[in-house]
Amino acid sequence: MVISRKFNRVLWGISLCLWGVAAQAADMEIKDRAEVTGYGFNWHADPDTVKCIKMTPALVASFKSCIRREQGDSQTGTIKFQCDASGDKSYLIAATLKQCQDAKDTMAANAP
């Protein structure tokens, strides 16, 4: 299969960007789960039915990994953490219930 030079450059550019994002995310991984607080929702669930819930120590302990999101690193700019749980669950976590609700509503409005 022959790939044009222009297409090859585009692929290299995309791979470099993805590598940079992955390296940046690894630097922001949370080691002490006690700092993961606030309200969150499973963003893989149906945005019309999912609810924001308070992050309890038991729920936070069940997460496989958590990363700190930089301010402005999400569509709403209010998400503090993103944590992966078992299965296809991934929680977006904001500091307050209002910020969580706003982020969830924004995602629901932009859902396909």
C-alpha positions, 0 to 999 in steps of 0.5 A: 500500500502506497501512502502519500508523503502529505498523508504520512506527515499528517499521521506523524503529526497526529501521533506526536500530538497523541504521545504528548497528551499521553505523557502529559496525562501520566504526569498528572496521575493522582497518587493520593486518592484522598485529594479526589473530592467533590461531585461526579458522574459517569460520563459513559452513561446516558447523559439524560439519566445520569446524576451527579453523586458525592465522591465517597471514600469507598467510591474513590478507592474503587477507581483504577486510576485518576488524573488531575485535569488542568483548569480549562482542560475540559469543555466546561473548564470545571472538571477537577479530576477524571477517574476510571472505574471498572467496566466502561465507567469513567467519572468526571469530577467537579468541586461543587454539585452545581459545577458537576450539574453544569458539566453534565448538562453541557455534555447532554446538550452536545451528545449525538 
